[in-house]
Amino acid sequence: MILRPDFFSRLGKGIWELYGITGLVGDLLSYIRLFALGISSAILGMVINDIALRFLEIQYVGWILFVVFLLIGHSANILIASLGAFVHPLRLTFVEFYKNAGFTGGGKLYRPFGQNSGK
């Protein structure tokens, strides 16, 4: 078997490209983490409902505690879910997507106020 002169360089490049698979797995795990956050928010909502139903067993003030607990509990859950809905996708977009898409950025070079004189 006769080896072409570029065989070893091509083999090395192939092995180096396999190294990029770890980035793919990391990106996949990031999206799975977002899915887990959504599922945990749903489970938290069910737990809040179950706890609120226990307040109905208290005579006279149980329904007031029921409504107050539902309002506070679900409001907190919605706030946490909103944070996850905005912050995590932005992180995935700017940190992981732009890195993999070869985005180099643009814009203007940062120059502090003192260095802008004369131009």
C-alpha positions in Angstrom: 0.0 0.0 0.0 1.4 3.3 -1.1 0.6 6.3 1.2 0.0 9.7 -0.3 2.3 12.4 1.0 -0.6 14.3 2.5 -2.0 11.2 4.3 -0.7 12.1 7.8 -1.7 15.8 7.5 -5.2 14.7 6.5 -5.3 12.2 9.3 -4.3 14.9 11.8 -6.9 17.3 10.4 -9.6 14.6 10.8 -8.6 13.9 14.4 -8.6 17.7 15.1 -12.1 18.0 13.7 -13.3 15.2 16.0 -12.2 17.4 18.8 -15.0 19.8 17.8 -17.6 17.2 18.7 -17.1 18.1 22.4 -18.4 21.6 21.5 -21.5 20.1 19.9 -22.2 18.0 22.9 -21.8 21.0 25.2 -24.2 23.0 23.1 -26.7 20.1 23.2 -26.4 20.0 26.9 -27.1 23.7 27.2 -30.4 23.3 25.3 -31.3 20.3 27.5 -30.6 22.5 30.5 -33.2 25.0 29.2 -35.7 22.2 28.7 -35.1 21.0 32.3 -35.7 24.6 33.6 -39.0 24.6 31.8 -40.0 21.3 33.3 -38.9 22.3 36.8 -41.1 25.4 36.5 -44.1 23.3 35.6 -43.5 21.0 38.6 -43.0 24.0 40.9 -46.5 25.3 39.7 -48.0 21.9 40.6 -46.4 21.9 44.0 -47.7 25.5 44.7 -51.2 24.3 43.7 -51.0 21.3 46.1 -49.8 23.4 49.0 -52.5 26.0 48.3 -55.2 23.3 48.4 -54.1 22.4 51.9 -55.0 25.9 53.1 -58.6 25.2 52.2 -58.8 22.8 55.1 -58.4 25.7 57.5 -61.7 27.0 58.7 -62.8 30.7 58.1 -59.5 32.1 56.7 -58.4 29.1 54.6 -59.8 30.5 51.3 -58.0 33.9 52.0 -54.7 32.0 52.6 -55.4 29.9 49.5 -55.7 32.9 47.2 -52.8 34.8 48.7 -50.5 31.8 48.5 -51.5 31.1 44.9 -50.9 34.7 43.9 -47.5 34.9 45.6 -46.3 31.4 44.6 -47.3 31.6 40.9 -46.1 35.2 40.6 -42.7 34.1 41.9 -42.7 31.1 39.5 -43.6 33.4 36.5 -40.8 35.8 37.4 -38.3 32.9 37.6 -39.6 31.5 34.3 -39.4 34.9 32.7 -35.8 35.3 33.7 -35.0 31.9 32.2 -37.0 32.7 29.1 -34.9 35.9 28.4 -31.5 35.4 29.9 -30.6 31.8 28.9 -31.5 32.1 25.2 -29.5 35.3 25.0 -26.6 33.5 26.6 -26.9 30.7 24.1 -27.1 33.1 21.2 -24.2 35.3 22.1 -21.8 32.7 23.7 -22.4 29.5 21.8 -24.1 30.3 18.5 -21.9 33.2 17.4 -18.8 31.1 18.4 -19.9 28.2 16.2 -21.1 30.4 13.3 -17.7 32.1 12.9 -19.1 35.5 13.8 -16.3 38.0 14.2 -18.3 41.0 15.2 -18.1 44.5 14.0 -18.7 48.0 15.3 -16.3 50.7 16.3 -13.1 50.4 18.3 -13.5 51.5 21.9 -11.5 54.6 22.7 -11.9 56.3 26.1 -12.9 59.9 26.1 -9.4 61.2 26.6 -8.0 59.5 23.5 -10.6 60.8 21.0 -9.1 64.3 20.8 -7.2 65.1 17.6 -9.3 62.9 15.3 
